[in-house]
Amino acid sequence: MVETFQDFMKRIWVDLQRLFFLFLVVFVLSSIDSVFPFAGQYAFLTSVLTSTSIVLSVAGISHIIRRIFFPSIDLKEFSREALNHPLASAIVFLGVCIVLSTFIVVNVMLLT
């Protein structure tokens, strides 16, 4: 499948918007600690915010790497096709669950 330059730029623009939003979330999570210093009973929130920022940054980097290594794979097309087949829907759901559980496990491992 050969895509036009315009299609490529449209896809890159969508990725840049997602990554910019992710960058804003990571920036806000990182700056909350400097704005509201947590002490005493809520001191654990500093490490929770930091580890969550790290996990989200890794997610953004992995998204960029996936786009570089596999530019022709469109996950939106796969998810649309999965709506037509129950087994494919289950596989997509399992994939989303694996990704989300990996984020949670890595976040917990960073906290310990």
RATAZI-V921225 format. One record per run of one state. SS is the DSSP state (alpha for helix, beta for strand, coil for the rest). FROM is the first residue (numbers start at 0). TO is the last residue. If there is no record, write none. Layout:
# RATAZI-V921225
ss	from	to
SS	FROM	TO
SS	FROM	TO
This chain:
# RATAZI-V921225
ss	from	to
coil	0	3
alpha	4	34
coil	35	38
alpha	39	41
coil	42	42
alpha	43	68
coil	69	73
alpha	74	81
coil	82	84
alpha	85	110
coil	111	111
